[in-house]
Amino acid sequence: MRVTHVITRLIIGGAQENTISSVLGLRSKPGLDVNLVSGPTTGPEGSLEHLFAEHPGALRLLPNLVRPVHPIRDWLAYRQLRSFFLSERPDVVHTHSGKAGVLGRLAAASAGVPIIIHTIHGPSFGTFQSPLANLIFLTAERRASRVTTHFVSVADAMTRQYLAAGIGKPDQYTRILSGFDLGPFLSARNCPELRKRYGIEPDDVVIGKVARMFKLKGHDDLFSIAPDLIRACPKVKFLLVGSGPWETRFRQLARDMGIAGRFVFTGLIPPEQVAEWVGIMDILVHTSRREGLARVLPQALAAGKPVVAFDCDGASEICIHHKTGFLVPPGDSSQLLRGLRDLTESAELRSQFGETGRNFVRDRFSVARMVDDLHALYLRLDRQLISPTRV
């Protein structure tokens, strides 16, 4: 079985890490020939293209497949994808992300690809953008859904949102959790040397956030409650892991607010080093307004760290209120402050939530399980294609 995955770009991010783990994992399955087509990776978010260095032929870059809407380049990307599918004749095209998801599926259908799958890593429509943008993305998603054999959701919340928008039918959806290498997180330690290197004292309580510094990631919500939390808990420090277009703005904001000494900025961190930084956190906060199911939530729980998260998209499927952390209504500063304060003030509560979380994710989020589930889905859809009456 020949399988081609398609994604818009390979920046450092959850959807990209998921896709690469899937592609490389599936390549080890007998009877599968798997490759990935991606647009070029540019910008301050880093690149994961180097992960294919030891897999010659597994990655093909398509220069015209770019993230911004660009009618000419979008048309060229569609034509190039269609030409690639006609020449390679994949049995399955599996798309990821917004732009590649639409162009890839339409091109695959035009090329006669028999099985077309799309993974929903996060919503492409919602209250986070303008009505005009929603209309455009909804129209595109509905058009592409008509040629989609099956959808993979990283969270049940994504399935509900897309079905409510009239995209697909319930039996077209399968939830497959976004697996990651559990080992480094299960063994993550609170490294005194790393804390000392960044001015974090042994008795400081570290609230960490792992996210690109860009809109919808919720850094502003964290800054808005930081002064009150610092007054209530003088030993608190904030650890911001990641970079992005807004990093300079947030560094300046910390200085303007007079709390720069309470914030540690790591800059861009490769995915394989994230576990080290999660290890020195005491609490993880996740205030994103748009996320299918953020990988950092199960990663933090695997490391035994409690989480405080906005109740957006799939967060409630991992942040179990009063069991693995606190779930907060999006934008509710008072509840965000209360949840972080309760955890900051109680090492016992942090330990209780963290241990419950570790047990919750241990058997659910391995890469092996994700790859096995994808493989099983491919085989099932292939059998149904051969014998449509079989369930």
N, C-alpha and C positions, 0 to 999 in steps of 0.2 A: 504494500500500500504506500503510495507516494503522498506526502502531506506537506503543504506549504503554508507557513504562518506569515501573516502580514501585519506590520505595525508602523505607525507614523515616524517614530524616532526612538532612539535608545539612550535617552537621558537617564540619570540616576533617579529612579522612581519605582514605586511598587508595581505598577502595571508592566513596566519594562523588565524588572527582576522576575516577575511571574512568568512572562513570556519566554525569557531566556532559559529559565529553569525547566520550563515545559519542553522547549525545543531540544535542549541538550539531553534531558532525561528520556524523551521519546526516541531519540536517536539510538539509544541502547536497547530498545525493544526489538525482538526478532520480527522480521517481515515488514519493518517500517523504514522508509527513506524520507527523512524530515529535513527541511531547510527553512530559512527565514528571509523574508524580503522586508527591508526597512528603508525609510527615507533617511537623509543625512542628519547627523546629530550636531547641533550648533547651540551656542548660548552658554550661560554661566552655570547650568545645572549639571555639568559633567557628562561623561559618555561611558557606556558599557560595551562599546563595540569591541574593546580589547579582549573580552571574554570569549570571542570566537577565534582568537589567534591560533589556538591548537586544534581548530576544527575547520580545516580548509574546505571551501566550497559550501559551508553551512550557511553563510551570510551573504546576501546580495544587496547592495545599496542602490537605491533608485533616486537620483538627484532631484527629480521633479516632485517627489512625494514629500511635500512640506506641510507644516502644521497650519499656518495662516491660510485663509481662503484666498485663492489666486486662480481665477478662471482658466487662464492659459496653461499654467503649470498643472492644475488639477486635471485638465483634459489630456495633457501629455502623459501624466502619471497613469490615468485610466487606460490610455492606449498601450502604454508600456507594460502595465500589469496584464492586460488582456493578451498581448503578444507573448509574454512570458508563460502564461498559463496554457496558451495554445501550443507552445513549443515543448513545455515540460510535461504537460498532461497529468497534473496531480489528480489523485482520486478525492482528496480533501483539501479545501482551502479554509484555513482557520484564521479569522481576522481579529485584531485588537485595536482599541482606541478609535476616536471619532472619525477622523479623516480617512485613515486606512480601512476602517470598518465599513464605511459607505463605498468608497471607490473600489476596495478589494472585493467586496461581495458582488457589486454590479459587474465588475470586469470578469469575475469568476463565472457568473451566470451567463454572460455573453459568450464566454469561451467554452461553455458546456460542461463545466466542472460538476460532477454528480452530487457531491456533498459539500455544503457551504455552512460553516459554523462561525458564530461570532461570540466572543467573550465580552461581557459587560463588566468592566472593571470599576466603572463609576458612571453616574448619570450624565448624559450630554445635554439634558434640558432640566429646567427647574427654576425655582425662585431666585437663584443666584445670578441670573442674567436677564436681559431685557426681553419683553414680549416678542420683539422682532426676531431676536436671536433664537428664542424658543420655537417660534414658528418655522424658522429655517431648519433647525436641527430636528424638530419633530417630523417635518415633511420628509427630510432626508432619511431619517431612521425608519419611518413607515414605508417609504419606497424600497429601501434595502431589505426590510423584513419580508417583503413579498418573495424574495429569492433566497431567503435564509432557511436552511434545513433545520437548524437547531441553535439554541442559545445556551451559553454557559454563563451562569451568574456566580460572582464571588460571594454573594450574600442573598438571602431570601428577599431582603428589602429591595434589591434591584429587580428581581422578578416581579414583585408586586407593582413597582413603579412603572415598569414597561408594559405590563398587562393593562394597568389602569389607563395608560396612554394609547391603548389600542394596538400595541405592537406584539404580534404573535399570539399563540394560544398556549394554555397551561402545559399541555403535553410536549411543547417544544422547548421547555426549559429544564435544565439540570443545574443544581448548585454544586460547584466544585470549589472547595476552599483553597485560598492562595497559599500553597505550601512554601516553606523556607527551610534552610538548614538549621534545625533546632539545636544541634550540639553546642555551638558557641554561646547561645543564649541560656541554655540549661546550665552551662558551666561558668557563666559570667560572674565575675567577682568584683567586689568593691575595692578597686586597686588604690592603695594609699598613695603610690607614686604618681599616678595619673591625676588624682585629686590635688596633690601638692603642686604639680606642675602648673595647674591652672588656678592656683590660689584658693582652692576649696579646703577648708579646715576639716579635721576629722569629725567634729561635732556639727558641722553644717548639714542642714537638711536640703537635699538637692531635688528641685522640681525640673524635670527634663522635658523637652519638646523636640521631636525629630520631624522635620518637615522642610520642604522648599520654602524660601522666604519670598512669598508671592501672595497675590490676592486669594481670598477664600480659605487660606490656611489657618487663619485665626490668631496670628501673633498679636494683633491689636487688642484682642479680647484679653490676652494674658497681661499685656502692659497696663491695661485699664485697671486691673485689680492688684497689680504688683505693689504699689505703695501701701495699700491697706494691709496686705498680707505681710509685708516686711515689718510694719508697725506691730502687728499682732504676734509675729514670729520672727524675732530679730536675727535668728540664725539661718533663715531661709536664703537659698541662692537659686538662680535660674540658669539652666544649661540649655542653650539653643544649638542643636546639632543640625547642620545643613547650611546651605547658601542659596543665593538666588538674586533676582533683580532688586529686591527690596532690602538686602542686607545692610547697605550703607544707611538707608533711612532708619532702620531699627537701631543701629549702633548710635546714630545721632539722637534718636528719641530717648534712649536710655540716658545719654549725657544730659539732654535737656530736662529730663525729669529728676536729675540728681541721683539716679540709682544705678549708674554705670558699674559701680563696684559690686553690685549684686547680680550682674549678668555676665555669663561666660559665653562667648561666641566661638564655636569651633571652626567655622568655615566649612567648605565642602569636605565630606567624609565618604570614602569608598564604602559600599555596602558591607564588605567583609570586615570592616572595622567598627560597624555600628554597635555590635554586641559589647565591645569594650566600654563604650560610652554609656550604654544602657546599664552596664554593671555598676557605675558609680552614681547612678540616680537612686533616689529613694522613692520617687513618685514619677509617673509619666502623665503628662497632660496632653490632650488631643482636642483642639478646638476648631478643627476643620469644618467648613460649611458644605463641602462637596467631596465625598469619598465613598467608594463602593463598600469596601471593608479595609480600612487602613492596616497594612501588614505590621506596622509598629505596635498596634494594640496587642495582638498575640505574641509578638516578639518580647514586649515588656513583661507580659504575664509569664512567658517561658522563663524569663530571668527572675521571676518572683517579685516583680514590682507591681504595686497596685496602680490602677489607671483612673483618671478623671476625664470624661469625654463628653462632648456635645452629642446629643441624641440625634445624629444625622445619619441617614442611609443605614448601613449595616452595623453601626457602632454598638447597638443594643444587643447584637448577637454575640458579642465578645465581652463588652463591659456590662456585666450583670450587676444591676444596682444593689448595693449593700452586700455583694458577695465577692466580686472581683474588683470593685471600685465604685465610683459614683457616676451616674448618668445625669447629665445636666441639659435642660432645654437650651437650644441654640441661642446665644446672646444673653443668657440670664447671668448677669455679673454677680448677683448676690449668691446664687446657688453655686456658681463656679468658685467664688471665694470661700463659701462655707465648706464645700467638699475638700478643697485644698488645705484649708485650715485644720479641718478635722484630722486629715491624714498627717499633716505636718506635726501636729501636737501629740500624735499617738503612734509610737513605734509598734505597739502591740497590734493595732488595727492594720497598719501597713503590712506586717508579717502575716496576719490572718488572711487578708485579701490576696496578698501575693502568692501564698501557698495554694489557696483555692484556685487561683488563676493558672498557676503552673500545672496543676492536675487537670484542669479543664482543657488546656491547649496541647498537652503532651502527645496525645494520640490522634489529634485532629489535623495538625498543620505540618506534617512532614512533606518534603518534596516527593518522596516515594509514593505516598498516598495520592497526592495530586496527579502525578504522572500515571499511576495505575488507573485512576478514575477516568482520566482523559483517554487512555488507551482502550479501556472498556467501552467508553462512549463511541469511539471511532468504530470499533468492531460491531457494536450493536447497530449503529446507523448503516454500516455496510451490509449487515445481514438483512436489515429491513429494506434496503435498496434492492437486494436480490430477490427477497421474498416479501413484498409489501404487506401481505396479510399477517405476517408473523409479528408478535408483540415482543 
